[in-house]
Amino acid sequence: MQFGLIQNYSTDIHEIADAIDTYESAGLDTIAVAEAYSFDAVSRLGYLAAKTQRVSLMSNIFQLYTRTPSLTAMTAASLDSLAPGGFTLGIGASGPQVIEGFHGVPYDAPLGRTREIVDICRQVWRRDPVVHAGRNYTVPLSREAGGSGLGKPLKLINTPRRERVPISIAALGPQSVAQVAEIAEGWQPIFYDPNRADRVWGESLAKGLAKRDAALGNLDVQVQVFFSYGEPSPAALMAVRAQLALYIGGMGAKGKNFYNDIAVRYGYEAEARDIQELYLAGRRTEAMAAVPDELVSGVSLFGGPDVLQERIAAFAASGVTTLLLAPVAEAPEQRLDDVVSLLELTRAS
């Protein structure tokens, strides 16, 4: 099992940057930087790259619609060259509320765009002259596609550190998860319960893995978990409930909420409906209270040493290869101590 740390978009980048030496000494493998509709992740990843010596970096996630495919590839190659431990390109579709509501561009064809972006990125990193004629992207842009006709295939000027930067894709739906298992190095699910995940994603993963190119290696399943070394405080638990309620209840309209769908497929159909109705009605405290305790514990990594080892074993048995820790302790010092304690525990065992 590999261990990473999520740099949440709502926390100060200096909290992690100032503790890099401690994290690296303790054996942390990865730092993943979130973006959402906050400060951009690229600037913060570049800042962390200058601070690191060994730990790898990862975007969590670059949204498909906010950068051209070639710019995504250029950015990934640049970050990979700057970070001593290398960079993993984490991408995902996000959702229509963010893409259309914040960026003002249509949320269309996420499945097709994902495959085309992966193809273009790998052309760029190989330093091939980029030529792509897809449903969503045409490079060079032809007259027929609305261009001037003056564009020509170009290859990346710089030589990338690696011909293939690892790509990790955030995906939840059956078709998108199958596609990730087929074409990407890594997969990032969210709200992953190792005891229930197979009923949601097992069939899709098997379908995609059956088409997978052996050259990609094994699929790195990179799971975000709420984390506490020991039992979390009531305030920390409430923060976890608040995030689950936000996503299950408010991150999308009725009938178009991917996170609500996960809760339903986990077996919490009535609870998911109640959470959404309460949240959309503005009754957020009640929505938080409606989140089942079993769901909170299922998607989290809480407890003392013995419990943590059992939970890590359960994640590993379900196919998880990387745990991306989201510490829930209220104080920065405690978040650091919790992560270091877990790394020491796993290293000792």
Secondary structure, DSSP 8 states (H G I E B T S, - for coil): -EEEEEE-TTS-HHHHHTTHHHHHHHT--EEEE--TTSS-HHHHHHHHHTT-SS-EEEES-EETTSS-HHHHHHHHHHHHHH-TT-EEEEEE---HHHHHHTS-S----HHHHHHHHHHHHHHHHTT----EE-SS-EES--TTTTS-S-------SS--SSSS--EEEE--SHHHHHHHHHH-SEEE-SS--TTTHHHHHHHHHHHHHTT--GGG-S-EEEEEEEEEEB---HHHHHHHHHHHHIIIIISSBTTB-HHHHHHHHHT-HHHHHHHHHHHHTT-HHHHHHTS-HHHHHHTEEEESHHHHHHHHHHHHHTT--EEEEEE--SSHHHHHHHHHHHHHHHHH-
